Amino acid sequence: MEHVRIDDLREPRRDASEQAIYDMAVAMRVDLDADALIARARADTGLVDLGDTGVEERLRLQVAAVEADAGLSGLGRHLVRDRWLELLRARLRFEEFVRRYPEALEVELEPPVIVVGLPRSGTTHLVNLLAADRRFRSMPWWEIREPIPVLGDGPGPDGVDPRYARCAAEWELTKTMSPMTALMHDRPPFGIEEDCELVDLDMCSYTLEWLARVPQWRDAYLALDQRPHYAFLRRELQVLSFLRGPTRWVLKTPQHLEQIPALLDAFPDATIACTLRDPVAVLQSAITMLAYGDRLRRFEVGADELATYWIDRIERLLRAAVRDVDLIPTERRVDVEFGAFMADDLAMATTILEVAGIGVTPDARAELETYVSRNPRGKQGQVVYDLRADFGLEPDDLYERFAFYLEAFPQIRREVH
């Protein structure tokens, strides 16, 4: 396995090609206006109805929060703007689809398996592993980006869904502009991604915090009653199962850590797999990934500010999880300690499937084993992290701050020294 050290996170050293991309990024001028975004999405789709009028209000809150982020480069603003347009178009198409096919909301969903845990705690590997079992419906990245197909935009002679082709082209561009990205978060179009990307159609998730420094939106999001938004997520899953079965979903997103009551309200019969990993290891992985992306998204990386924001953000996630985790019925909860999971991921997947009441059939075992053999840990290489050099942080100070979480889950193993 190749080990890679990114030693210029604080002060990027750019080669000629990266410097050219950076110069373009800072020179871009991107206007952000909620009314203009909505008008553009309506013009692009020929549709008008966004469903919940609160979508527009929450979009305005997000726009205001991004406008307040003075450090975001033109490219950073462009990425956020494009994402908003993508979400608005998808929401318009969703509402139109439900209008045309109201029977989609009559689909009976089977009890799902939902992975809940910190980012960088094994959630991506776990959800992709479970999704290899074809009894599950899951959400690949290409489908999350455009969940509702456009009428008349079906596969061509090659049989490839044009949504997949667009996503694949975008991923190749991302790897060209940001070549270390795949080492930290490989995101091919077929990879299974987070359901908060679906919640985003309601403009109410924490995803924006990964694209910009938006404490205003964080506070507005945390003040929301998430129950109606998680109910909307359930409706989305019904529609997507109507389009393409099966009806038993496997889902994951770190946001669920601080929304356990709303999650259980929407999915009362779910089996919950709680990934447990050293929060300091999680933090160093997350902020390294963000800092690397910020060398283009922002005028300056601002590593200290970045670390301060995400130390606080992860603490908020963990305190909410410790507060609410016992709401999950013990007979439907599986704790997935990171070290044990990495040592024998097949055994952990088997346990989850047994707790979910569906067990492991011979076909399912073969599918899981095939996935594991094709996707060893560190397949793309592995980044070497250094909290002290890159962010001026002492691990012991962070362990003291997160002691409440480690006391609640004593099985978590320390990884950073």
C-alpha positions as CSV (number, residue, x, y, z in Angstrom):
1,M,0.0,0.0,0.0
2,E,1.3,3.4,-0.9
3,H,1.6,5.9,1.9
4,V,1.2,9.6,1.0
5,R,2.1,12.6,3.1
6,I,0.6,15.9,2.2
7,D,3.0,18.3,3.8
8,D,1.8,21.6,2.4
9,L,-1.7,21.8,3.8
10,R,-1.1,25.1,5.6
11,E,0.8,26.8,2.8
12,P,0.1,25.0,-0.5
13,R,3.1,24.5,-2.9
14,R,1.4,24.5,-6.3
15,D,2.9,23.2,-9.6
16,A,2.2,25.1,-12.8
17,S,-1.0,23.2,-13.6
18,E,-2.4,23.6,-10.1
19,Q,-1.4,27.3,-9.9
20,A,-3.3,27.8,-13.2
21,I,-6.4,26.2,-11.7
22,Y,-6.0,28.3,-8.5
23,D,-5.6,31.5,-10.5
24,M,-8.9,30.7,-12.3
25,A,-10.6,29.8,-9.0
26,V,-9.8,33.1,-7.4
27,A,-10.6,35.1,-10.5
28,M,-14.1,33.7,-11.0
29,R,-17.0,36.1,-10.1
30,V,-20.1,34.2,-9.1
31,D,-23.3,35.9,-8.0
32,L,-25.5,34.1,-5.5
33,D,-29.1,35.1,-5.4
34,A,-31.9,32.8,-4.2
35,D,-34.6,34.2,-6.5
36,A,-32.3,33.9,-9.5
37,L,-31.4,30.4,-8.6
38,I,-35.0,29.4,-8.3
39,A,-35.9,31.1,-11.6
40,R,-33.0,29.4,-13.4
41,A,-34.0,25.9,-12.1
42,R,-37.6,26.5,-13.2
43,A,-36.5,27.6,-16.6
44,D,-34.2,24.6,-16.9
45,T,-36.9,22.1,-16.1
46,G,-40.1,23.9,-17.3
47,L,-41.5,23.1,-13.9
48,V,-42.7,25.4,-11.1
49,D,-43.8,23.5,-8.0
50,L,-41.2,23.1,-5.3
51,G,-43.7,21.5,-2.9
52,D,-43.0,22.9,0.5
53,T,-42.7,26.7,0.5
54,G,-40.1,26.3,3.3
55,V,-37.6,25.2,0.7
56,E,-37.3,28.8,-0.6
57,E,-36.9,30.2,2.9
58,R,-34.2,27.7,3.8
59,L,-32.4,28.3,0.6
60,R,-32.3,32.0,1.4
61,L,-30.8,31.2,4.8
62,Q,-28.1,29.1,3.1
63,V,-27.4,31.8,0.6
64,A,-27.0,34.4,3.3
65,A,-24.6,32.1,5.2
66,V,-22.4,31.5,2.2
67,E,-22.3,35.2,1.4
68,A,-21.0,35.8,4.9
69,D,-18.0,33.4,4.1
70,A,-15.6,36.0,2.8
71,G,-12.8,33.4,2.3
72,L,-14.7,31.3,-0.3
73,S,-13.0,31.6,-3.7
74,G,-14.9,32.1,-6.9
75,L,-14.6,28.4,-7.6
76,G,-15.9,27.6,-4.1
77,R,-18.9,29.8,-4.7
78,H,-19.4,28.2,-8.2
79,L,-19.4,24.7,-6.6
80,V,-22.1,25.8,-4.1
81,R,-24.2,27.5,-6.7
82,D,-24.1,24.5,-9.0
83,R,-25.1,22.2,-6.2
84,W,-28.1,24.5,-5.3
85,L,-29.2,24.4,-8.9
86,E,-28.9,20.7,-9.0
87,L,-31.0,20.3,-5.9
88,L,-33.6,22.7,-7.1
89,R,-34.0,21.0,-10.4
90,A,-34.2,17.6,-8.6
91,R,-36.9,18.9,-6.2
92,L,-39.0,20.3,-9.1
93,R,-38.7,16.9,-10.9
94,F,-39.6,15.0,-7.7
95,E,-42.7,17.0,-7.1
96,E,-43.8,16.6,-10.8
97,F,-43.1,12.8,-10.6
98,V,-45.3,12.5,-7.5
99,R,-48.0,14.5,-9.2
100,R,-47.9,12.2,-12.2
101,Y,-47.5,9.0,-10.2
102,P,-49.1,9.5,-6.8
103,E,-49.2,5.7,-6.3
104,A,-45.4,5.9,-5.8
105,L,-46.1,7.1,-2.3
106,E,-48.0,3.9,-1.6
107,V,-44.9,1.7,-1.9
108,E,-44.4,-0.3,1.3
109,L,-40.8,0.0,2.5
110,E,-39.3,-3.0,4.3
111,P,-37.3,-2.3,7.5
112,P,-34.1,-0.6,6.5
113,V,-30.6,-0.9,7.8
114,I,-29.2,2.5,8.6
115,V,-25.5,3.2,9.3
116,V,-25.0,6.0,11.9
117,G,-21.5,7.3,12.7
118,L,-18.9,10.0,12.4
119,P,-17.5,10.9,9.1
120,R,-14.3,8.9,8.4
121,S,-15.4,6.2,10.9
122,G,-15.9,3.4,8.4
123,T,-19.4,4.3,7.3
124,T,-18.6,4.4,3.6
125,H,-17.0,1.0,3.6
126,L,-19.8,-0.5,5.7
127,V,-22.6,0.9,3.6
128,N,-20.9,-0.2,0.4
129,L,-20.3,-3.6,1.8
130,L,-23.9,-4.1,2.9
131,A,-25.1,-2.7,-0.4
132,A,-23.2,-5.5,-2.2
133,D,-26.0,-7.7,-0.9
134,R,-28.5,-7.3,-3.7
135,R,-31.5,-7.8,-1.4
136,F,-30.9,-4.1,-0.5
137,R,-31.8,-1.0,-2.4
138,S,-29.1,1.6,-2.1
139,M,-28.2,5.0,-3.5
140,P,-25.1,5.2,-5.8
141,W,-23.5,8.6,-6.3
142,W,-24.7,9.0,-9.9
143,E,-28.3,8.5,-8.7
144,I,-28.1,10.8,-5.8
145,R,-26.9,13.6,-8.1
146,E,-30.0,13.2,-10.3
147,P,-32.5,11.1,-8.4
148,I,-35.4,11.6,-10.8
149,P,-34.7,10.8,-14.5
150,V,-35.7,13.3,-17.0
151,L,-38.4,12.3,-19.4
152,G,-36.8,11.4,-22.7
153,D,-33.3,11.3,-21.3
154,G,-32.9,7.5,-21.2
155,P,-29.9,5.3,-22.0
156,G,-28.4,5.5,-25.5
157,P,-27.3,2.7,-27.7
158,D,-24.5,1.8,-25.2
159,G,-27.1,1.2,-22.5
160,V,-25.5,3.7,-20.1
161,D,-27.8,5.9,-18.1
162,P,-26.8,9.5,-19.1
163,R,-26.9,10.4,-15.4
164,Y,-24.2,7.9,-14.8
165,A,-22.1,9.2,-17.7
166,R,-22.4,12.8,-16.5
167,C,-21.4,11.8,-13.0
168,A,-18.4,9.7,-14.3
169,A,-17.2,12.7,-16.3
170,E,-17.4,15.0,-13.3
171,W,-15.5,12.5,-11.1
172,E,-12.7,12.4,-13.7
173,L,-12.5,16.2,-13.7
174,T,-12.4,16.2,-9.9
175,K,-9.5,13.8,-9.8
176,T,-7.7,16.0,-12.4
177,M,-8.2,19.2,-10.4
178,S,-7.6,17.6,-7.0
179,P,-5.6,14.4,-7.5
180,M,-5.3,13.4,-3.8
181,T,-9.1,13.4,-3.4
182,A,-9.5,9.7,-4.2
183,L,-7.0,8.7,-1.5
184,M,-9.3,10.3,1.2
185,H,-12.8,9.9,-0.3
186,D,-13.0,7.8,-3.4
187,R,-16.3,8.8,-5.0
188,P,-16.8,6.9,-8.2
189,P,-20.2,7.1,-9.7
190,F,-21.2,3.6,-8.6
191,G,-20.1,4.1,-5.0
192,I,-22.9,4.2,-2.4
193,E,-23.2,7.7,-0.8
194,E,-25.0,9.5,2.0
195,D,-28.8,9.9,2.2
196,C,-28.3,13.5,3.6
197,E,-27.7,14.3,-0.1
198,L,-31.4,13.3,-0.6
199,V,-32.4,15.3,2.5
200,D,-30.7,18.2,0.7
201,L,-33.6,18.4,-1.7
202,D,-35.5,19.8,1.2
203,M,-32.6,22.3,1.9
204,C,-32.2,21.2,5.4
205,S,-29.1,19.1,6.0
206,Y,-25.6,19.7,7.3
207,T,-24.0,19.1,3.9
208,L,-23.3,22.8,3.2
209,E,-20.9,22.9,6.1
210,W,-18.5,20.6,4.1
211,L,-18.5,23.2,1.2
212,A,-18.1,26.5,3.1
213,R,-17.7,27.9,6.6
214,V,-21.2,28.7,7.4
215,P,-21.9,28.9,11.2
216,Q,-25.1,30.9,10.5
217,W,-26.5,27.9,8.6
218,R,-25.2,25.4,11.2
219,D,-27.2,27.3,13.8
220,A,-30.3,27.5,11.7
221,Y,-30.1,23.8,10.7
222,L,-29.7,22.7,14.3
223,A,-32.7,24.8,15.3
224,L,-35.0,23.0,12.8
225,D,-37.5,20.3,13.8
226,Q,-36.1,17.6,11.5
227,R,-39.1,15.3,11.7
228,P,-40.9,16.7,8.6
229,H,-37.6,16.6,6.7
230,Y,-36.9,13.0,7.6
231,A,-40.5,12.2,6.6
232,F,-39.7,13.8,3.2
233,L,-36.7,11.5,3.0
234,R,-38.9,8.5,3.5
235,R,-41.2,9.7,0.7
236,E,-38.1,10.0,-1.6
237,L,-37.2,6.4,-0.8
238,Q,-40.7,5.3,-1.7
239,V,-40.5,7.1,-5.1
240,L,-37.0,5.7,-5.8
241,S,-38.1,2.1,-4.9
242,F,-41.1,2.7,-7.2
243,L,-38.7,3.5,-10.0
244,R,-36.3,0.7,-9.2
245,G,-36.6,-1.9,-6.4
246,P,-36.0,-3.5,-4.0
247,T,-37.8,-1.9,-1.1
248,R,-35.4,-2.7,1.8
249,W,-32.9,0.2,2.0
250,V,-29.4,0.5,3.4
251,L,-28.6,4.1,4.2
252,K,-25.9,6.1,6.0
253,T,-25.0,9.6,6.9
254,P,-23.1,11.2,9.9
255,Q,-25.9,13.7,10.3
256,H,-28.1,11.0,11.8
257,L,-25.9,11.2,15.0
258,E,-27.6,14.4,16.0
259,Q,-31.0,13.5,14.6
260,I,-31.7,10.1,16.2
261,P,-35.2,11.0,17.3
262,A,-36.2,12.2,13.9
263,L,-34.6,9.2,12.3
264,L,-36.5,6.8,14.5
265,D,-39.7,8.7,13.9
266,A,-39.4,8.2,10.2
267,F,-38.0,4.7,10.3
268,P,-39.3,3.1,13.5
269,D,-38.5,-0.4,12.4
270,A,-34.9,0.3,11.3
271,T,-31.8,-1.7,12.3
272,I,-29.2,0.9,13.3
273,A,-25.5,0.1,12.9
274,C,-23.5,2.6,15.0
275,T,-19.9,3.0,13.9
276,L,-17.5,3.8,16.7
277,R,-14.1,5.2,16.1
278,D,-11.5,7.3,17.9
279,P,-12.8,10.8,17.4
280,V,-9.3,12.2,17.2
281,A,-8.5,9.9,14.3
282,V,-11.8,11.0,12.7
283,L,-11.0,14.6,13.2
284,Q,-7.5,14.4,11.7
285,S,-8.8,12.6,8.7
286,A,-11.7,14.9,8.1
287,I,-9.9,18.2,8.5
288,T,-7.0,17.0,6.3
289,M,-9.4,16.1,3.6
290,L,-11.2,19.5,3.9
291,A,-7.9,21.4,4.0
292,Y,-6.8,19.8,0.8
293,G,-10.0,20.7,-0.9
294,D,-9.8,24.2,0.5
295,R,-6.6,24.9,-1.4
296,L,-8.9,25.6,-4.4
297,R,-12.2,26.3,-2.7
298,R,-10.8,29.2,-0.6
299,F,-8.4,32.1,-1.1
300,E,-6.4,30.7,1.8
301,V,-6.7,27.4,3.5
302,G,-7.0,28.9,7.0
303,A,-6.0,25.6,8.7
304,D,-6.4,26.9,12.3
305,E,-9.9,28.3,11.7
306,L,-10.9,25.0,9.9
307,A,-9.7,22.9,12.8
308,T,-11.5,25.0,15.4
309,Y,-14.8,24.8,13.5
310,W,-14.7,21.0,13.1
311,I,-13.5,20.2,16.6
312,D,-16.6,22.0,17.8
313,R,-18.8,20.4,15.1
314,I,-17.7,16.9,15.9
315,E,-18.2,17.6,19.6
316,R,-21.8,18.7,18.8
317,L,-22.4,15.5,16.8
318,L,-21.0,13.3,19.6
319,R,-22.8,15.0,22.5
320,A,-26.1,14.6,20.6
321,A,-25.3,10.9,20.0
322,V,-24.4,10.2,23.6
323,R,-27.7,12.0,24.7
324,D,-29.9,10.0,22.3
325,V,-28.3,6.7,21.4
326,D,-30.3,4.8,24.1
327,L,-33.5,5.7,22.2
328,I,-32.5,3.0,19.7
329,P,-34.0,-0.3,20.8
330,T,-31.1,-2.6,22.0
331,E,-32.5,-5.5,19.9
332,R,-32.1,-3.4,16.7
333,R,-28.7,-1.7,17.4
334,V,-25.3,-3.0,16.5
335,D,-22.2,-1.2,17.7
336,V,-19.5,-1.4,15.0
337,E,-16.1,-0.7,16.7
338,F,-13.7,0.4,14.0
339,G,-10.8,-1.9,14.9
340,A,-13.0,-4.9,15.0
341,F,-14.7,-3.9,11.8
342,M,-11.4,-3.5,10.0
343,A,-10.1,-6.8,11.4
344,D,-13.1,-8.8,10.0
345,D,-15.6,-6.8,8.0
346,L,-17.4,-9.8,6.8
347,A,-18.2,-11.0,10.4
348,M,-19.5,-7.5,11.2
349,A,-21.7,-7.4,8.1
350,T,-23.0,-10.9,9.0
351,T,-23.9,-9.7,12.5
352,I,-25.8,-6.7,11.2
353,L,-27.8,-8.8,8.7
354,E,-28.7,-11.3,11.4
355,V,-29.9,-8.5,13.7
356,A,-31.9,-7.1,10.8
357,G,-33.7,-10.5,10.7
358,I,-32.7,-11.4,7.1
359,G,-29.5,-13.4,7.8
360,V,-26.9,-14.3,5.2
361,T,-28.0,-16.5,2.3
362,P,-25.4,-18.2,0.1
363,D,-25.9,-15.6,-2.6
364,A,-25.5,-12.8,-0.1
365,R,-22.3,-14.3,1.3
366,A,-20.8,-14.6,-2.2
367,E,-21.7,-11.0,-2.9
368,L,-20.2,-9.7,0.3
369,E,-17.0,-11.7,-0.2
370,T,-16.6,-10.5,-3.8
371,Y,-16.9,-6.9,-2.6
372,V,-14.3,-7.4,0.1
373,S,-11.8,-9.1,-2.3
374,R,-12.2,-6.2,-4.8
375,N,-12.0,-3.4,-2.2
376,P,-9.2,-3.9,0.3
377,R,-8.5,-1.1,2.7
378,G,-6.2,1.5,1.2
379,K,-6.9,0.4,-2.3
380,Q,-6.1,3.8,-3.6
381,G,-3.2,4.4,-1.1
382,Q,-3.3,5.9,2.4
383,V,-2.6,9.4,3.6
384,V,-0.2,9.9,6.5
385,Y,-1.7,12.4,9.0
386,D,0.1,14.8,11.4
387,L,-2.2,16.9,13.6
388,R,0.8,18.7,15.2
389,A,2.6,19.7,12.0
390,D,-0.5,20.5,9.9
391,F,-2.9,22.0,12.5
392,G,-0.8,22.8,15.6
393,L,-3.0,20.5,17.7
394,E,-1.9,18.2,20.6
395,P,-3.8,14.9,20.5
396,D,-3.9,14.7,24.3
397,D,-5.8,18.0,24.5
398,L,-8.4,16.6,22.0
399,Y,-8.7,13.3,24.0
400,E,-9.5,15.4,27.0
401,R,-12.2,17.3,25.1
402,F,-13.8,14.1,23.8
403,A,-13.5,12.2,27.1
404,F,-17.3,12.2,27.5
405,Y,-17.7,10.2,24.3
406,L,-14.9,7.7,25.1
407,E,-16.4,7.1,28.5
408,A,-19.8,6.4,26.9
409,F,-18.2,3.9,24.5
410,P,-15.1,2.4,26.3
411,Q,-14.6,-0.1,23.5
412,I,-13.2,2.6,21.2
413,R,-9.4,2.2,20.7
414,R,-7.0,5.1,20.8
415,E,-5.3,5.6,17.4
416,V,-3.4,8.9,17.6
417,H,-0.3,9.4,19.7
